[in-house]
Amino acid sequence: MPLPPTEKNRMHLFPIRFDYLAKKMTDHPFVIIAVCFLTMGFEAAYLLFGFTQLSRFHTTFWDMPFFFLSHGGLFLTALLGFLYFTLTRKEAEKHGKTYLKVGYVLNFVCILFAMTTSYRDFIANRNTLLIYVIICLSLTAFCTIDPFSYIGMVLISEAILMLSLSLNGAGERLGLIYPIVAIYTLLAMALGLEVYFYQVTTSIAEEKYRKLSTHDGLTGLRNRRSLDYVMNDAYSHGVRFVVMTDVNRFKQINDENGHEFGDKVLKDVSDVFREQFGHHVYRYGGDEIVALSKSSDSKELVEKASAINKALHDLYPNSDISVSFGIAALEGDQDGNAIRKADKALYLAKHSDDHIHFFEE
């Protein structure tokens, strides 16, 4: 587990990593659904049975609106959040931005709830901000909003709380909580920033390790392991052809120009393939590259092959750098022979004049 970042390397996390915050929510929609459901249940019970407890304490004109504002608002927000996350959980990744916005609303409502609850405790002569402090600090553990918005929400809620207590006539007792509010504010700021920095840095490290396991370090292409995985249902995702290629005379190129030059050629070939086939390009091994094509038009594949070799000629006008293409049709999901057929077609392509061959039975 990586250590929290130092002050030197923290600046690369800004601007705020909204992509991480959204991913955190879309990766765990059931956790959010469970939190909303439990919150909704607790607040429903409190609205039904807790209202009668107000009569036991010293109440003022402000108690009723604050009671319904805190518990009613939290119940309604939890209900809407529960319905939204439940209906969209199967396509969570498509709703990342909306999830993020809903997360901000849920956090702000929870902070306002904590504020109003502590307000009622204070005017009932229970001079404590315990609920406010506990709830606000616990929100940082979820890390679903950026630290600056969190700090802003805390400061706004504190300003509303102090103003409400002053209007209620409790101003003479505010001196009891000024030290608590000051210490808590500094603690909330520090904790909010630290949790955000730690979790985002951890997420970046995890993403880096994940990419190393699924991508080739030299070319940046996805590796053979990734190809084996996507081939299980490639046909149902629209893939119609498997294109295998390698660099002509690659061993000779390495021997004559050195491996550093050979690595550069592989990187350039990979970049040219990405321009033609997008992200559906994989390094199969050595100088072999596999591309998956969703086009069912064989003429289009021939045009792409020609464009790739032309681009390589433009990059290396003084060197004979070119690639050969073996192409095989994908006949269905889990077609374990497609790669083998493309490999066989590639062998024949290397011995043809145009360096391209379509597999035929």
N, C-alpha and C positions, 0 to 999 in steps of 0.2 A: 504494500500500500504506500503510495507516494506521500511524502511529508507535505504539510501546508506550504504554499509558496512564500518566498521571502519578499521583502519590500521591492527588491530589484526586479524580480520577474513577474510581479503582479500587474504591471501596467498593460501587458499584452492581453489581459482579460477584458479590457475596455475598448470600444463601447460594450455595453452589457451584452452577455452572451444569451440573447433571447432564444437562439436555436437550442441551447442546452435546456433552458427553463421549459420550453415547449416540449422537448423530447422527454424530459423527466415526467411530465404529466401524461403524454400519449403512451409511454411505455408501461405505465401503471394505472390504467383507468379504473380498475376494480378497487384499488386502494382509495381513490377519490370518491367512488360510488359508496363504499362502505362508510367513509367519514361523513358524507352527506346524509346517509341513511340513519346513522347513529345520532347525529346532531338533530336531525328532524324528529326522531323519536323522543329524545330528551326534552326538546323544546315543546313538543306537543303535550307531553306529560306536565311540564311546568306551567304551560298556559292553562291547562285544565284544572290543576290542583294547587299550583303555587300562588295563584292570585289571592286566594283566601288568607294566605299568610301575611299579606300586607297590613291587614287590620291589627296584627299583633305588635306592630312597630309604630313609632311616631312617623306619620305620613304628612306630606304637604301637597300643594297643588301640583308640583312637578313630578310626584311619584307615579301617577297613573300613565301619563304620556311616555315617561322614561321606561316604565315596565313593558308596555306594549311595543315601544320602539325597539327595545333590545331583544326581547324574546320573540315577538311577532316578526320582526325584521330578519332575525337569524333563521327562524323556522321557514319563512317564505323563500329566503335565499337558498337554504339547504334543499328545500323541495324542488325548486327550479333547477338547481345544480344536479340533483339526483336524477331528475327526468332527462335532462340534456345529456349527461354522461352515459346514462343507461341506453338511450336511443342511439348514441353515436359510437359506442365502445368498439363495435366491429370494424369501424373505419376511422379509428382514432387518429392515425397518422395524417389523414386528410383534414382534420380539424385542429391542427396544432396551434394556429394563431388564435382561433376562438377559445380553445382550452386555456391558453395563456391569459386572455382577457377575463375569462370566467374566474381563473385563479386569483387575479388581482381583486376582483369584486368580492370573492369569498374571504380573502384575507382582510380586506377593509371592513367588511361587515362583522367579522369576528373581533376585530379591534374595537369597533364601535360598541359591540355587545359587551365586551369586557369593560369598556369605559362606563357604560350606563349602569352595569351591575355594581361596579365599585362606587359609582356615584350614590346609588341607593343605600349601599352599606354605610357610606360616610355620613349621609344625612340621618341615618338611623342610629347614629352615635357609635357605630362600629368603625372606628378610625383606622381603616386598613385599605390598602390598594392591592391586597394579595391576589385576588382573582385577575385583576387587570395585568399585573406583572407576570403571573404564571402563564396566562393565555398568550399574551404578546410575545413572551420569550419562547414559548413552545412553537409558535408559528415559524420561527427561524429554522427549526429542525427540518421542516418540510421543504424549505428553500424553493418555493414555486414563484417567487417574485424577486426582482432585483433589490439589492440592499438599499439603494437610494430611495426607491418608492416606499420600501418598508419604513425607513427612518422618517420619511415625510408623513406617512400615515400615523406613526406614533406621535410626532410633534403636533399634528393637527388635532388628534384625539385628546392629547394633553391640554391643548389650548381650549378646546370645547369643554373639557372636564373642569378646568379652573374657572372658566367664565360661568358655567352652570352653577358651581358651588358658590360663587360670589353673588349671583342673582338670587340664589336660594337663601341667602343670609348666613351662609356658613363660612363667610370670609374670615371671621375671627379665629377659626380653628385651622385655617389653611397652613399656618406655620408648622403644624404637626407633620404635614406631608411634603413640604417643600424639599427637605433633605432627601426623602425617599424618591421623589420625582426626579431630582437632579442626578442621583446615583443611578437610578433605573434608566434614565435617558442615555447616559454615557455607556452603561452596560448593554443596552439594546443596540446602540450604534456599533459598538465593538463586536458584539456577538453576531449581529446581522451581517457585517462585512466579513468576519472570519469564517462563518459557516458557508457563505456564498463562495468565497475564494477557495476554501478547502474542497467543497463538493464539485465546483466547476473544474478545478485543477485535476481532481481525481477523475472526473468524466473525460477530460481531454486525454489523460494518460490511458484510460481504458479504451478510448476510441483509437488511440495510436496502436496499442497492442492488438486490438481487434483487426485493424487494417493490416498489420504485419502478418497476421495469420491468414488473411484472405487476399492479399495483394503482393505482387512481385516488387521487391525492393529496388531493383534497377530501373525498370520501365514504368512502374506505377500502375501497370495493368493488373487486373484480377488474375489470380493464379489458377493452377490446375484443380486445386481443391474446390475453388468457387465454381469452376466450370462443371465439375462432376455433380455439384449440388443443383445447379440451375438446369442441367440437362434432364433431370427427372420429370420436369413439367414444362420444358421449353416450348413444346408444340402447342400446348393449351394457352401459352402466353404469346402466341403469334409467330414463333420462329419457324421458318420454312426451309432454310438452307444453313448448312455448316460449312464454313470456309476455313481451310487450313493452309497456312503459308509458311515458307521459310526463305531465308536470304540465300540467293544463289552464290555459290563459291565462298560461303562464309568462312570456312576453315582457311582458305587461301587468303582471304582479306585479313584475318587475324594474323596469319604468319607473316604477311608482307608489311602490314601497317601497325601491328601491335594490338594487344587486347583492349587498350584504352580507346583506340579508334573503333574497334569492333563493338565496344559497349555503346559508343556514341551512335553508331549505325543502328543498333537495336532500339535505342531510345527514339531516334528519328523515325524509324519504321513504325514503332508503336504510336507515335504522335500522328503520323499520316493515316494509320488505320483508324484511330479515334475520330479523325475528321470525317472519314467515310462511313463508319459503322457506329459512331457514338460510343456509349459505355459498354456495348456488348462485345468487348474485345478481351482476350485472355492470353497470357503467356503460358503455352502448353509445356515448354521445356526447351532448353538450349536456345536456338534461334527460331523455334517453331511458335507461331502465333495462330490462335483460333478466333474467328469472328462469327457471330450468330446474326443471320440476316432475316428480317421479317418480310422482306420483299419476296414475292413468288415469281418475279420476272427475271429470268436468267440473263436477258440482255442487259438489265440494269446492273447485275453483278459483273458482267464483262466490262461495262463502262467504268465501274468502280475500280476494278483491277487495273484497267488502263490508266485511270487517274492516279492511282497509287504509284505505279512505276514512273509516270511522268513527273510526279512530285519528287520522287527520289532522284531522278535524273537532274532536276533543277537544283536539288540540294547538293548533289555531288557531280557536277558537270565534268570533272576530270577523272572520275572513277566510275567503273562499270558496276554500279550498285543497282540491283533489281531483285524482285521476289517472284516466286512461282506460286500458283494457286491450285489447290485441289478442292473441288466443291462437291458436296453430296446433299441430296434432298433429305429432309427430316420427315420420317413417315408416321410419327406419333410420339406420345410421351413415353419416356423410358426406352427410347430407341438406342440400345446399346451399341448398335452397329454403325451409327452415323459417323462417329469420330473415326472408326476404322476405315470406313468407305472413303472419307475425305482424305485420310492419310494415304490410302492406296492411289487415289486420284492425284494427290500431290506428287507421288513418285513418278507417275506417267507424265505429269505436267513438266517436270524438270527435264524430261527428254523430248519435249515438244518444242516447236518453233516459237509459239506464242506464250509459252509458260503458263497455260491455263487449261484445266481439264475437268470436265464434269463426269462424275462416276456413273457408269452404266453397268448393269448386270450382265 
